[in-house]
Amino acid sequence: MSDAKRTIHDNNLAVFLSALSRYRILSLRQVDILLTGRRPDVKHLQKARIIHLWQAPSPTGAMQHLVALARRGADLLASHEGKEVREVPYLQPAETKRSLFTLEHSLCLTELGLTLERLSRQDPDFKLLRFETAAAKIGDAVRFIREGELYEVPLVADAFLGVAYGQREHWFLVEVDRGTVTLPRMRKKFLGYRHWWRHNGPWNRFGVRNLRLLVLTSTPSRLKRLQRVLTDVSANQSVGFVWLSLLSEVSLTEPRRLLAPIWHKGGLREEITTLFQNCSGP
């Protein structure tokens, strides 16, 4: 442990442990990109019980190495940052046994968060203000009647984020859709978001008005199907506060892809936009 304490003065190690505390689980691929190849000795850190290190299959079937902060690592980081240990999230050993679906979902969010952080460092006009994934802090629910049917819809997005771009702040909810939720369930969720948005949900929950719902999905065909669902939800009118794109567009190696015209506005009428175009209303 004493060796580990001495190495906390290494900035790469501090960045590494801090990223683990923010995102809980990272792949070694993400670590290498984050630290531009200057990865700490993860085997040593595992032996010192600073981190958890294990393997799990990737979506392609190949094995990948994953890392997470352990309790002793949380102690070390808390001391380094002047925090209480309870303020530093870490994983219990049993949490490394998560299902492959849960792991991949978590890694998708990690990729997005790290990509936004990297873009914030590279682009002087772009600043990440907040990236929150805790359900208790971003979840909401709606209850309404549509065509004589009562709907009760929990709205728990995968992330809530804010960025400053130029002279304005922009706020987004993010839904990661990997194609496993049925289209009828997605329809119900979109109906809930539409009702929430039209009844001042962004202001009531977050104190913001220029909020968009970003849906990152798995394939172009799935994106088209979601657009059809949105058209049905809006009675053949554009649902302009919902923008869709592909998970593959989120790239830690090319963070500026997020600023490209890759976002499809809700509805079948093909309208592709950049992230910060027309953010004041649908």
C-alpha positions, 0 to 999 in steps of 0.5 A: 500500500505504501508504494501505491501511496507514493505513486499517487503523485503520478498525474497519470495515476490520479487521472486514471483513478479519478476517471474510475470514480466518475464512470465506475467501469472502463475498458483498457482500450478506453484507459489507453486513449484517455492516457494516450498510452501512458497506462499505469501498471494495472497488474500492480494496482490489482495486486495492491487491491487499488483496482479490480481487473477482470475479463469479459466478452466484447460485443464482437465476442473477443475478450476485453479487459475491464477495470474498476475502482476498489475500496482501497483505491477509493481510500487513496483517491479520497485522500488525494482529493481531500474528500471523504471516502463515502464521496468516492464511488467504487465497486464491490467485488460482486459487482464485477459479475454484472451481466454482459448486457449491463456491462456493455450498456455501462461502457457505452455511457463511459464512452460518451462521457469520456468523449465529451470530456476530451472534446471539452479539452480540445475545443475552446468553445466547448465546455462540459458542465455536467454529466450525470447518470444516477437515476435518483438525480435525473429520473422522473415520471408522468401520468396522463390519459391519451385516447381514453387510456391511462398511461403511467410512464417512468422516465429514467434516462441513461444520462443528463448532461449540460454543455456550454458552446459559444455563449449558450448553455445546452442541456440534454437527456440521453437514452442508449438504445441497443435494440433490446426494448420492443417498439411498443415499449419505446412508443410508450416511453416516447409518449411519456417524454412528449407529455413531459416535455409539453408540460414543462418537465425540463423546467420542473425537473432540472430548471432548464428550458432548451433541453433535447432528448438524444437517442443513441441507437445500435443500427441504421435500421433500428434508427428508422424504426424508431423514427416511425414510432416517433411519427406515430406518437406525434400524429404525423408531426415532427417530434423536434425535441427528440434527436437520434443518432448511432452509437458508432458515432460516439468515438473517443478517438474522434470526439468532434464527430459529435459536432458533425451533422449526425443527428436525425430529428424525430419523425420520418421527414429526413432532417439531419442537424448538428448538435447545437442547431435550433436548440431553443424549441422543437 
